């Protein structure tokens, strides 16, 4: 896919820096309200820090992932994707 994530780094305050295979890069910021439902346990910094890339997608243990296409579009447009 043209929006495969090829690099992810955890930053402060529940944010990630990501780079896509087409060179687009930017931040993904989790707002406190994002930690609900299946993402509740990611409010634990140790669990949030278990972020990795699987097949071009940002993932965490427990089959949690972020849609790379929406994230790519938002970062390309604004330099940041804010998850609320």
C-alpha positions in Angstrom: 0.0 0.0 0.0 1.2 3.5 -0.6 0.6 4.4 3.1 2.6 1.7 4.8 4.3 2.9 8.0 8.0 2.1 7.9 9.1 3.8 11.2 7.5 4.6 14.5 8.9 6.2 17.6 7.2 6.8 20.9 7.3 10.4 22.0 6.2 12.2 25.2 2.6 12.7 26.2 1.1 9.8 24.4 2.3 10.7 21.0 4.1 8.9 18.2 6.3 10.0 15.3 5.6 8.0 12.2 7.1 7.8 8.7 5.4 6.3 5.7 7.1 4.6 2.8 6.3 7.6 0.5 8.2 10.0 2.8 5.2 11.5 4.6 6.0 11.8 8.3 4.5 13.5 11.3 3.0 13.0 14.7 0.1 11.0 16.0 -1.3 12.5 19.2 -3.6 10.6 21.5 -5.8 12.8 23.5 -7.1 11.5 26.9 -10.5 10.9 25.4 -9.0 8.4 22.9 -8.3 5.9 25.7 -11.8 4.3 25.7 -13.1 1.0 24.5 -10.5 -1.3 23.1 -7.8 1.4 23.6 -8.5 1.8 27.3 -5.4 -0.2 28.4 -3.1 2.0 26.2 -3.4 4.7 28.8 -0.8 2.7 30.7 2.5 4.2 29.4 4.2 0.8 29.5 1.5 -0.8 27.3 1.5 2.3 25.0 5.2 1.8 24.6 4.7 -1.6 23.2 3.9 0.0 19.8 5.3 -1.8 16.8 4.8 -2.1 13.0 3.2 -5.2 11.5 2.8 -5.3 7.7 3.0 -1.5 7.5 0.4 -0.9 10.3 1.0 0.6 13.8 0.0 -2.1 16.2 0.0 -3.1 19.9 -0.4 -6.5 21.5 -4.0 -7.7 21.6 -4.6 -7.1 17.9 -5.0 -3.3 18.3 -4.0 -1.1 15.4 -4.5 2.2 13.7 -5.9 2.7 10.2 -2.9 3.8 8.2 -4.8 5.4 5.4 -6.7 7.9 7.6 -3.6 8.6 9.6 -1.6 9.2 6.4 -4.2 11.6 5.0 -4.4 13.6 8.2 -0.6 13.9 8.6 -0.1 14.8 4.9 -2.7 17.5 5.3 -1.8 18.9 8.8 1.5 17.3 9.9 -0.3 15.7 12.8 -3.1 13.2 13.4 -5.0 13.9 16.6 -7.0 11.0 18.0 -9.8 12.1 20.3 
